[in-house]
């Protein structure tokens, strides 16, 4: 009996002829030959034949999908893109996406103009407007949106808005208005409109009018401005709950506006009062270089209170860098204060998450022990407001952290100091973290997130399957009424950082991230009858809406999205500085220097 045809062969040469014939007749029953039986010359020929069409296919794919290839390369190479550096990035407009943002603005503005023209705030669901005081409003929404209308080239909308300012904007209102908000939105909006209009005197006259009314708030023992102002009576008003305290961010985020107004008018008092605030803050420096969120209005010193980059602290850090930028980097005191604060941020607030090692910022909360000693508790809480800091750190790295006046796009490591490289990388990572907080059911970020720390490890197994392992929305359990932390208020901070990061790198991922946020806003925040509204819970679909469209949606969120997709030479970062409400002011040269 002959051997079975499935028998394993040893070598081709030693095989009997009869057996070979039988195997040829029953190939269906043959097993795979061993490696030493493969004819590699044949394999090599096949590889050569396949290589040519494979390379043709790959080249075609790269040609047709440049954005996707760059995104994949960016994800794969990571920080090596930072070290490659290139100085001829072509940041051209993505016209289709830019125009989609313009259409969104027209939708939002059109609904406001139809239902609430001149009112301070707009409620798109009820189609009504409201004012901040019973005495009437001061056109918060109109003035805040003016420069966005001008940037987008909306001529008819602009003509009607200007007419309203000329005929109806009136600051003779016997009501209490927030000093900080009135300055950044109204004074800032008027100054920006004055510049963009080529010097329309209407806007400067209105700016001087409101500024002169605000000046009364500085009439305190320390010179720190009071938080509220009665515009008609021209008198500052203390906080009813904390009459002896003022918010650090609020008193230190008036400087860009007042200094620019001083340059335009030649009136030194605006500059002097703004500068005195910074003098007091520098004199009251804490050991760690960070600012508590409250100052004593009489003595001008910090009081034990939370230290954070979120509410009541955020724009203090933002304006340290921007004051240095505003006068073309000629006031070193602001550079020094900025560098000092960023060192403190790295030393005390920057943290790394337990699971995926995400970089985030925490808060320091003061506590007293049984002996009365002041201690600081680290709280792993990050507001959406903090998301401005990623772009700010990247911008600061190219200015205060650079060896040269002009760095490449993106900067090369040799162009940045050691601290500049640190700040750049921290900024990049913080933007990634802020984008990660958009990993919700709506694709939008909540107002506040908490990060899990080592002591939370025991609770991770009990977390709901949808809860991210690094961060969570506190109190946002399934079936529970959404907490304040869970809402999305049409905020701009993340897209602000994306705009700055894209201008500094040319990396398309920042545009892609911005587009994902924009499409999520379109899908979940848009009101059918016109306008956009706050989302009550970012992890609830369909989204539940709150009847309010914040003015910063028009002045900041849509403006930064528009600029993200616009040409790089439109409002370039080396020619303009944006106030905290996204109103662009030109960088100017001044013979005046800080006197402290």
FIDREN-537992 format. One line per 3 residues: their letters; for each residue x, y, z of C-alpha. Coordinates in steps of 0.001 Angstrom, whole numbers, plus 500000, padded with zeros to 6 digits. Each point is the difference from the previous one (the first is absolute). Last residue first. Example, Ala and Ser with C-alpha at 12.3 -4.5 7.8 and 13.67 -1.06 7.14 Angstrom:
// residues 2
sa) 513670,498940,507140 | 498630,496560,500660 .
END
This chain:
// residues 596
xxx) 506691,600725,539134 | 499543,502843,497538 | 499099,497929,496927 .
xxx) 501471,501505,496869 | 498781,502826,497766 | 501675,500555,496665 .
xxx) 497317,497877,498415 | 499988,497748,496956 | 496689,498345,499162 .
xxx) 498457,496556,499600 | 496589,500475,498394 | 496956,499037,502043 .
xxx) 497834,496968,499216 | 496807,499388,502020 | 500029,496354,501050 .
xxx) 498168,500575,503328 | 503257,499517,501933 | 501663,502633,497844 .
xxx) 501649,498896,496787 | 503488,501253,499142 | 500770,500874,496402 .
xxx) 502996,500398,497689 | 502202,497008,500846 | 496970,497741,500475 .
xxx) 498755,500620,496463 | 496507,501491,499654 | 499447,498595,496498 .
xxx) 503421,498926,498705 | 499371,496389,500978 | 497046,499686,497661 .
xxx) 496693,499059,501660 | 498936,496606,501380 | 501135,500654,503585 .
xxx) 498963,503647,499595 | 496355,499004,499510 | 500166,497578,502926 .
xxx) 501503,502749,502141 | 497201,502374,498995 | 497290,497379,500497 .
xxx) 501059,499345,503588 | 501059,503541,500897 | 497639,502895,499180 .
xxx) 496958,498066,498874 | 500135,497204,502589 | 501325,502555,502472 .
xxx) 496549,501601,500097 | 498579,496881,501679 | 496987,498399,498340 .
xxx) 497459,499061,502655 | 496877,497830,500240 | 501544,496830,501372 .
xxx) 499991,497020,497658 | 499688,496259,500669 | 502120,498053,497545 .
xxx) 498606,496934,498266 | 502247,498553,501262 | 501271,500593,503536 .
xxx) 503694,499961,500881 | 500548,503710,499393 | 497272,500828,502514 .
xxx) 498115,503327,500123 | 501076,501176,496547 | 500069,503776,499515 .
xxx) 498172,501392,496980 | 500519,500985,496379 | 498064,502369,497740 .
xxx) 497125,499515,497609 | 496579,498338,499952 | 501494,496506,500062 .
xxx) 502371,500753,502863 | 503576,498858,499432 | 501793,498608,503016 .
xxx) 500193,496252,499207 | 500874,499515,496336 | 501492,503365,499167 .
xxx) 501992,500073,503235 | 501276,496477,499280 | 500954,501091,496478 .
xxx) 501990,502907,501439 | 501807,497827,502527 | 500987,497483,497317 .
xxx) 501151,502855,497779 | 502243,501350,502719 | 501596,496593,500458 .
xxx) 500642,499751,496272 | 501469,503498,499941 | 502334,499073,502840 .
xxx) 500894,496749,498265 | 501079,502022,496994 | 503354,500922,501573 .
xxx) 500986,503445,498688 | 502017,500349,503199 | 499659,503452,501585 .
xxx) 496810,501042,498168 | 498489,496602,500731 | 500834,500217,503689 .
xxx) 498500,503487,500293 | 496730,498979,498346 | 499814,496745,501969 .
xxx) 500558,501906,503252 | 497083,502316,499228 | 497951,496966,498950 .
xxx) 500486,498569,503495 | 499080,503228,501787 | 496911,500940,497974 .
xxx) 497001,499000,502157 | 496624,499138,498478 | 498721,499434,503564 .
xxx) 500538,496245,500191 | 498403,498558,503128 | 501103,497093,502171 .
xxx) 501616,501993,502837 | 496694,501700,500835 | 498632,496627,501059 .
xxx) 497747,497871,497775 | 496921,498570,501706 | 500746,496365,500817 .
xxx) 498962,497066,497805 | 503572,498921,499298 | 502420,501821,502280 .
xxx) 501439,503434,499237 | 501052,500813,503554 | 503530,500996,499052 .
xxx) 500677,499807,496300 | 502849,497541,499553 | 503689,499793,499168 .
xxx) 502656,497352,499377 | 497942,496806,499624 | 497319,501583,497864 .
xxx) 496468,499166,501211 | 497941,498142,497387 | 500353,496631,501694 .
xxx) 498755,501401,503275 | 502570,500124,502757 | 499992,497177,502555 .
xxx) 503335,498604,498871 | 501505,503474,500234 | 498987,500490,503615 .
xxx) 503009,498355,501609 | 502333,502114,497861 | 498509,503276,501230 .
xxx) 502699,500410,502673 | 502642,500075,497256 | 498385,502966,498231 .
xxx) 497156,500251,497507 | 499616,503286,498239 | 497022,502281,500530 .
xxx) 498269,501793,497144 | 498215,503353,499845 | 497919,501782,497322 .
xxx) 499592,496863,497920 | 501679,499511,496617 | 498048,499304,496832 .
xxx) 499980,496824,497882 | 496326,499524,500831 | 500341,496610,501697 .
xxx) 503291,501060,501515 | 503641,499824,498935 | 500271,503793,499952 .
xxx) 502061,499723,503190 | 502682,498385,497833 | 500298,503245,498054 .
xxx) 500891,501809,503205 | 502590,497333,500723 | 501555,500343,496559 .
xxx) 500117,503773,500477 | 501749,499450,503334 | 502578,497783,498308 .
xxx) 500924,502601,497378 | 500259,502721,502648 | 502232,497831,502186 .
xxx) 502237,499308,497010 | 500350,503692,499193 | 500573,500974,503633 .
xxx) 502789,497452,500406 | 501662,500998,496726 | 499914,503641,501086 .
xxx) 501368,499043,503410 | 502998,498350,498332 | 500402,502970,497684 .
xxx) 498462,499921,496559 | 501528,500478,496541 | 502102,496817,500267 .
xxx) 496793,498019,500528 | 498638,501132,496624 | 496810,502047,500067 .
xxx) 497018,498903,497890 | 499991,502273,498095 | 503470,501428,500477 .
xxx) 500918,502556,502622 | 500257,503771,499800 | 501698,502133,502643 .
xxx) 502507,497257,500835 | 500985,498108,503140 | 496362,499246,500758 .
xxx) 498227,499341,503302 | 498492,503451,500560 | 498683,500102,496431 .
xxx) 499603,496608,498293 | 499352,498270,503330 | 497387,502630,500853 .
xxx) 497980,499028,496933 | 500099,496321,500949 | 499096,500838,503590 .
xxx) 497058,502143,498864 | 498743,497278,497666 | 499817,497522,502862 .
xxx) 498808,502597,502532 | 496683,500794,498312 | 498701,496607,501137 .
xxx) 499784,501183,503601 | 496506,501434,499425 | 498786,496418,499512 .
xxx) 500617,499710,503724 | 502482,497471,501393 | 499735,498238,503376 .
xxx) 502636,497703,501510 | 499953,501775,503412 | 503335,500528,501783 .
xxx) 499501,501137,503585 | 502092,502917,501254 | 500727,500504,503688 .
xxx) 499703,503081,502211 | 500868,499247,503608 | 497270,500549,502577 .
xxx) 501214,497267,502328 | 497036,497782,499155 | 500806,500315,496299 .
xxx) 499032,502865,497721 | 498995,499432,496384 | 500772,501819,496758 .
xxx) 498980,498430,496654 | 502595,499409,497284 | 498566,499089,496607 .
xxx) 501052,497454,497383 | 501210,500318,496435 | 500143,497097,497551 .
xxx) 502535,497788,498217 | 498725,496555,499062 | 501960,497032,501324 .
xxx) 497538,497457,498573 | 498907,498428,503280 | 501027,502133,502967 .
xxx) 499773,503483,498532 | 503022,502294,500029 | 500051,503323,501849 .
xxx) 500875,503641,499305 | 498944,502245,502894 | 502950,500384,502389 .
xxx) 503415,500136,498338 | 498816,500368,496422 | 497528,502746,500865 .
xxx) 502581,501698,502211 | 502485,500080,497131 | 497258,501441,497815 .
xxx) 499377,502717,502606 | 503639,501065,500131 | 500298,500029,496204 .
xxx) 496920,502236,499762 | 501195,502388,502717 | 503404,500254,498316 .
xxx) 498495,500640,496565 | 497689,502551,501561 | 502938,501820,501578 .
xxx) 501878,499824,496704 | 497854,502626,498348 | 501172,500245,496370 .
xxx) 498405,496862,498571 | 498199,501864,497195 | 497913,502128,502368 .
xxx) 497087,497538,499883 | 502129,496841,500251 | 501148,500538,503600 .
xxx) 496459,500987,500946 | 498841,496817,498261 | 502283,497751,502041 .
xxx) 498812,501324,503355 | 496490,500290,498544 | 499419,496236,499735 .
xxx) 501254,499348,503530 | 497494,502474,501444 | 497454,498686,497475 .
xxx) 499594,496681,501785 | 499795,500821,503704 | 496428,500991,500773 .
xxx) 498728,496844,498244 | 502617,497454,498947 | 503792,500068,500217 .
xxx) 499880,499337,503714 | 501097,501147,503428 | 497178,499997,502534 .
xxx) 499919,502597,502760 | 502266,501320,502721 | 500034,503783,499406 .
xxx) 502261,501709,497472 | 501030,503571,500748 | 498578,503335,498821 .
xxx) 499512,501370,503512 | 496515,501405,499467 | 498557,497713,497315 .
xxx) 501404,496818,501494 | 500837,497695,497099 | 498223,496779,498972 .
xxx) 500737,497141,497571 | 503358,499180,501538 | 502840,500710,497587 .
xxx) 502994,497762,499400 | 503688,500853,500427 | 500559,497225,502548 .
xxx) 501065,502337,502830 | 497063,502384,499343 | 500553,503307,498200 .
xxx) 498221,502937,501656 | 502300,502642,498470 | 499386,498528,496553 .
xxx) 496254,500159,500560 | 500164,503609,501186 | 502065,501080,496986 .
xxx) 497606,498174,497678 | 497077,501963,501409 | 501970,503247,499719 .
xxx) 500517,499353,496288 | 496274,500077,499235 | 499536,503271,501900 .
xxx) 502972,501625,498310 | 499071,498863,496468 | 496508,501496,500197 .
xxx) 501367,503132,501696 | 502531,500607,497217 | 497531,501477,497471 .
xxx) 501648,500115,496578 | 496706,498925,498461 | 500959,497011,497874 .
xxx) 502983,498939,502133 | 497959,500310,503201 | 497186,497961,498466 .
xxx) 502545,497279,499197 | 501201,500082,503622 | 496452,499838,501339 .
xxx) 498983,497016,497856 | 503148,497951,500500 | 499949,500646,503748 .
xxx) 496462,499099,501006 | 500740,496355,500774 | 501904,500452,503269 .
xxx) 497048,501214,502107 | 497657,497240,498817 | 502531,497183,500169 .
xxx) 500945,500805,503590 | 496407,500259,501191 | 499368,502775,502511 .
xxx) 499502,499745,503753 | 498865,502319,502800 | 496290,499914,499155 .
xxx) 499853,496198,499671 | 496290,499143,499699 | 498812,503401,498765 .
xxx) 502978,500486,497685 | 501049,503632,500061 | 498437,502714,497788 .
xxx) 501894,502588,497965 | 498363,503310,499174 | 499341,501758,496725 .
xxx) 496350,500771,500866 | 498800,498965,496543 | 502444,497104,499598 .
xxx) 499413,498487,503419 | 503095,497828,500269 | 500739,496548,501364 .
xxx) 503145,498055,500931 | 501883,502844,501701 | 503306,501021,498451 .
xxx) 503264,499588,501949 | 501402,503470,500750 | 501030,498970,503485 .
xxx) 497763,502348,502001 | 497257,499793,497323 | 499001,502367,497179 .
xxx) 500809,497529,497211 | 496281,499292,499387 | 499514,503622,498925 .
xxx) 502005,499328,496853 | 497105,497912,498603 | 497999,503113,499077 .
xxx) 502983,501486,498171 | 500435,496692,498171 | 496383,499979,498804 .
xxx) 500231,503461,498440 | 503525,499537,498628 | 498893,496847,498182 .
xxx) 496895,501716,498599 | 502139,502790,498560 | 502477,497444,498628 .
xxx) 497230,498059,498282 | 498370,502990,498308 | 503394,501314,498898 .
xxx) 500288,497281,497340 | 503766,499436,499916 | 500649,497460,497254 .
xxx) 496905,497996,500785 | 502144,497171,501361 | 501676,502273,502550 .
xxx) 496823,501632,501263 | 498212,496648,500046 | 502758,498604,502217 .
xxx) 499693,502941,502375 | 496206,499669,500133 | 500150,496256,500689 .
xxx) 502565,500411,502764 | 497961,502739,501708 | 496867,497862,499702 .
xxx) 501189,496438,500539 | 503231,500201,502013 | 499126,503154,501927 .
xxx) 496318,499315,500641 | 500818,496484,501147 | 502681,501186,502424 .
xxx) 498028,502868,501528 | 496780,498005,500393 | 497014,502279,499546 .
xxx) 497739,501478,502674 | 497146,502165,498793 | 499153,503640,499398 .
xxx) 500724,499861,496266 | 501509,502973,498169 | 502136,497666,497900 .
xxx) 497953,500411,496811 | 500327,498070,496746 | 496885,500930,498025 .
xxx) 500754,502148,496975 | 503669,499510,499160 | 500348,496507,501447 .
xxx) 496781,498914,498280 | 501174,501467,496695 | 503267,498109,500340 .
xxx) 498101,496735,500450 | 497808,500658,496965 | 502968,500794,497760 .
xxx) 501913,497002,501344 | 497213,497555,499170 | 499900,501370,496457 .
xxx) 503771,499829,499589 | 500670,496522,501348 | 503727,499929,499206 .
xxx) 500818,497249,502475 | 502479,502158,501863 | 497473,502850,500269 .
xxx) 497270,497796,501451 | 502518,498549,502461 | 501033,503560,500873 .
xxx) 496449,500979,500918 | 499070,496892,502006 | 500784,501333,503495 .
xxx) 498463,503364,499151 | 496671,498493,498971 | 499863,497332,502715 .
xxx) 500804,502308,502902 | 497728,502764,498712 | 499943,502143,503115 .
xxx) 496847,498676,501596 | 497101,501472,501895 | 499367,501595,503384 .
xxx) 498698,496655,501228 | 503514,498663,499581 | 501799,497334,497984 .
xxx) 497560,500081,497116 | 497894,497274,498401 | 499143,498833,496502 .
xxx) 497323,497626,498824 | 499534,497194,497487 | 498853,497540,502690 .
xxx) 502488,497426,498703 | 502583,502558,498889 | 500435,501908,503278 .
xxx) 502245,502976,499237 | 501960,502303,502285 | 500802,503719,500219 .
xxx) 497049,501095,497914 | 500639,502266,497027 | 498307,497783,497432 .
xxx) 497967,497301,501773 | 497857,497914,497660 | 501084,500565,496404 .
xxx) 503490,501284,500810 | 500597,497053,502334 | 498758,497471,497424 .
xxx) 502106,501584,497277 | 503071,500066,502225 | 499791,496254,500671 .
xxx) 499248,498982,496409 | 502519,502452,498570 | 502597,498619,502395 .
xxx) 499283,496449,498867 | 500287,501099,496385 | 503388,501560,500737 .
xxx) 501132,496738,501617 | 498996,498104,496851 | 501922,502593,498006 .
xxx) 503197,499164,501852 | 499414,496294,499486 | 499604,500336,496240 .
xxx) 502750,502583,499645 | 502730,498079,501786 | 502230,503054,499958 .
xxx) 503721,499749,499459 | 502661,499401,502609 | 503025,499262,497817 .
xxx) 502771,498924,502343 | 503382,501330,498878 | 502183,499813,503113 .
xxx) 500194,496305,500747 | 500780,498287,503283 | 500935,496337,500374 .
xxx) 500235,500039,503784 | 496339,500775,500619 | 498982,497372,497462 .
xxx) 502068,497547,502036 | 497567,500680,502825 | 497441,497538,498672 .
xxx) 501373,497968,497117 | 497046,497640,499736 | 497201,502457,500706 .
xxx) 501573,502629,497756 | 500657,497485,497238 | 496391,498858,500098 .
xxx) 498785,503610,499877 | 502375,500762,497133 | 498742,496988,498049 .
xxx) 496382,500977,500580 | 500622,503558,498828 | 501880,498928,496871 .
xxx) 497263,497624,498812 | 499990,499981,496166 | 503757,500250,499536 .
xxx) 500757,497635,502890 | 497543,497430,498627 | 501424,500276,496473 .
xxx) 503530,499469,501270 | 498914,496954,501993 | 498184,498486,497013 .
xxx) 503000,500523,497696 | 502282,498536,502655 | 497796,496913,500298 .
xxx) 499724,499678,496215 | 503840,499836,499744 | 500637,497787,503028 .
xxx) 497643,497213,498902 | 502148,498904,497029 | 503176,500183,502041 .
xxx) 498389,497972,502762 | 498833,497372,497500 | 503514,499665,498603 .
xxx) 501393,499649,503508 | 497572,497208,500753 | 501059,498108,496855 .
xxx) 503656,500305,500917 | 499142,498841,503487 | 498932,496528,498840 .
xxx) 498485,498676,503207 | 500923,496373,500999 | 502243,501031,502952 .
xxx) 497064,501729,501546 | 497949,496818,500271 | 497323,499185,497467 .
xxx) 496328,500663,500748 | 498070,496714,500007 | 498881,498172,496883 .
xxx) 496502,498543,499758 | 498785,502184,497144 | 503214,499254,498142 .
xxx) 498935,496380,499409 | 501448,499094,496593 | 503229,501892,500660 .
xxx) 500374,498089,503268 | 499712,496694,498199 | 502658,501027,497472 .
xxx) 502371,501114,502752 | 499581,496637,501746 | 500963,498123,496875 .
xxx) 503063,502201,499423 | 501387,499418,503518 | 500772,503213,501955 .
xxx) 503664,500593,500831 | 500395,503058,497794 | 496912,501929,501216 .
xxx) 500975,499640,503570 | 498319,498598,503106 | 496371,499653,498997 .
xxx) 497272,499808,502615 | 497553,497167,499200 | 496596,501252,498938 .
xxx) 500067,497757,496888 | 499850,496899,502171 | 502813,497511,499433 .
xx) 499498,497274,497361 | 498666,496619,500892 .
END
